């Protein structure tokens, strides 16, 4: 009788062990998203006058955009797309958003705080970031390779990319492949399909 009980317990322990190993393997399995390279190191000030760096986002999956608060063209649409991401992942401590201004002379921490309030920002990991203009332009153009520049002829005096960067928990920029098997690099923040694609891929990275 004791032998049967021992065998039964051993069987349960074995099954539990196999399940635990499989669970750990499934969690550690990388998704099919391509690794583009490390996110550029940065340190900026957020809307609450708090220094935020790339290290503050380690352990989180996050999305980066470059915008400016007075933008009359593509920024409102980009912000709405970011709000959709906030809604999709609200309450998840492993998700974050970073909105970096390209007009820091106007977009002080106080201005960005008001802008965030007007948008309805609720996620505590959504930081609106400002700092030195030259530093930010270097971060955008050389670090992320997402265009940003001043242009007096452009509406609002600036022009920039409408693309979003997706960063994984280890601080690596990631993306999916297109129909031809080529990395898309960044996601279209102005297009509904681009927003749906990034939602799907955030979920993949959260499971890694």
C-alpha positions in Angstrom: 0.0 0.0 0.0 2.9 2.3 0.9 4.6 1.5 -2.4 1.5 2.4 -4.3 1.2 5.7 -2.5 4.8 6.4 -3.1 4.5 5.7 -6.8 1.4 7.9 -7.0 3.1 10.8 -5.3 6.2 10.3 -7.5 4.1 10.4 -10.6 2.4 13.6 -9.5 5.8 15.2 -8.8 7.1 14.1 -12.2 4.1 15.5 -14.0 4.4 18.8 -12.1 8.1 18.9 -12.9 7.5 18.4 -16.6 4.8 21.1 -16.6 7.1 23.5 -14.8 9.9 23.0 -17.3 7.5 23.4 -20.2 6.1 26.5 -18.7 9.5 28.0 -18.2 10.6 27.1 -21.7 7.5 28.6 -23.2 8.0 31.8 -21.3 11.7 32.1 -22.3 11.0 31.4 -25.9 11.7 34.3 -28.2 9.1 35.5 -30.6 9.6 35.8 -34.4 10.2 39.5 -34.1 13.5 40.8 -35.6 16.1 42.4 -33.3 17.2 45.7 -35.0 19.8 46.7 -32.3 20.1 48.3 -28.9 18.0 51.4 -28.1 20.2 54.5 -27.9 21.0 55.5 -24.3 19.1 58.6 -23.2 18.3 60.7 -20.2 15.6 63.4 -20.3 13.2 65.2 -18.0 9.5 64.1 -17.9 6.3 66.0 -17.4 6.7 65.6 -13.6 10.3 67.1 -13.6 11.7 63.6 -13.0 14.8 62.4 -14.8 14.0 59.4 -17.0 16.6 57.3 -18.8 16.5 54.2 -21.0 17.4 52.3 -17.9 14.1 53.2 -16.3 12.4 51.2 -19.1 14.5 48.0 -18.7 12.2 45.1 -17.9 9.3 46.9 -19.8 8.1 46.7 -23.4 7.7 50.2 -24.7 6.8 52.4 -27.6 8.7 55.6 -28.6 7.4 58.6 -30.6 8.9 62.0 -31.5 6.3 64.8 -31.5 5.7 68.4 -30.3 2.8 69.8 -28.3 1.8 72.5 -30.8 2.0 70.3 -33.9 -1.0 71.1 -36.2 -0.5 68.2 -38.5 0.4 64.5 -37.7 1.1 64.7 -34.0 -2.6 64.7 -32.9 -3.1 61.5 -34.8 0.1 60.0 -33.4 -1.0 60.9 -29.9 -4.4 59.2 -30.5 -2.6 56.1 -31.6 -0.5 56.2 -28.4 -3.8 56.6 -26.4 -5.0 53.4 -28.1 -1.9 51.6 -26.8 -2.5 53.0 -23.4 -6.0 51.7 -23.4 -4.9 48.3 -24.7 -2.3 47.8 -22.0 -3.5 50.0 -19.2 -2.6 48.7 -15.8 0.2 46.5 -17.1 3.4 47.4 -15.2 5.6 45.8 -17.8 4.4 48.2 -20.6 5.4 51.8 -21.2 5.3 54.7 -23.6 7.8 57.5 -24.4 6.8 60.7 -26.2 9.8 62.8 -26.8 9.3 66.5 -27.9 11.4 68.0 -30.8 10.4 71.5 -29.6 11.9 71.5 -26.1 12.3 75.3 -26.0 8.5 75.5 -25.9 7.7 72.1 -24.5 8.8 72.5 -20.9 7.9 69.9 -18.3 4.9 72.1 -17.3 3.7 72.4 -20.9 4.0 68.7 -21.4 2.2 68.0 -18.1 -0.7 70.1 -19.3 -0.6 68.4 -22.7 -0.7 65.0 -21.1 -3.7 66.0 -19.0 -5.5 67.3 -22.0 -4.9 64.0 -23.8 -6.2 62.0 -20.9 -2.9 60.2 -20.1 -3.4 57.8 -17.2 -0.6 55.2 -17.6 2.1 55.8 -15.0 4.7 54.5 -17.4 3.9 57.0 -20.1 6.5 59.7 -19.9 6.5 63.0 -22.0 10.2 63.9 -22.3 12.1 67.1 -22.9 15.7 68.3 -22.7 18.4 70.0 -24.8 17.3 70.5 -28.4 20.6 69.4 -29.9 20.7 66.3 -27.7 17.2 65.3 -28.7 17.8 65.8 -32.4 20.9 63.6 -32.2 18.8 61.0 -30.3 16.1 61.1 -33.0 18.2 61.3 -36.2 21.3 59.3 -35.2 20.1 57.2 -32.2 16.7 56.0 -33.4 17.2 57.0 -37.1 13.7 58.7 -37.0 13.8 62.0 -38.8 13.2 65.2 -36.9 14.2 68.8 -37.9 13.3 72.5 -37.9 11.7 73.8 -41.0 10.2 77.4 -41.1 8.1 76.4 -44.2 6.5 73.4 -42.5 3.3 73.8 -40.5 4.3 74.5 -36.9 7.9 75.1 -37.8 9.1 71.5 -37.4 8.9 68.2 -39.4 9.3 64.7 -38.2 8.6 61.0 -38.8 5.2 59.6 -37.9 6.8 56.2 -37.1 6.9 54.4 -33.8 9.8 52.4 -32.4 9.1 49.2 -30.4 11.6 48.3 -27.7 11.7 45.0 -25.8 12.4 44.3 -22.1 16.1 44.0 -22.7 16.3 47.4 -24.4 16.5 46.1 -28.0 14.5 47.7 -30.8 12.3 45.0 -32.4 10.0 44.7 -35.4 8.1 42.3 -37.6 8.8 41.3 -41.2 6.8 42.4 -44.2 5.3 40.1 -46.8 8.7 39.7 -48.5 10.4 38.7 -45.3 12.2 42.1 -44.8 12.2 43.8 -41.4 9.8 46.8 -41.4 12.1 48.5 -38.8 9.3 50.8 -37.4 5.5 51.0 -37.2 3.3 53.5 -38.9 1.7 55.5 -36.1 -0.7 57.3 -38.5 -2.2 54.1 -39.9 -4.8 51.9 -38.2 -3.1 48.8 -39.6 0.2 50.0 -38.1 -1.4 50.5 -34.7 -2.9 47.0 -34.8 0.4 45.5 -35.8 2.2 47.1 -32.9 -0.5 46.0 -30.5 0.0 42.4 -31.6 3.8 42.7 -31.4 3.7 44.3 -27.9 1.8 41.3 -26.7 4.4 39.0 -28.2 7.2 40.8 -26.4 5.3 40.9 -23.1 5.2 37.1 -23.3 8.9 36.7 -23.9 
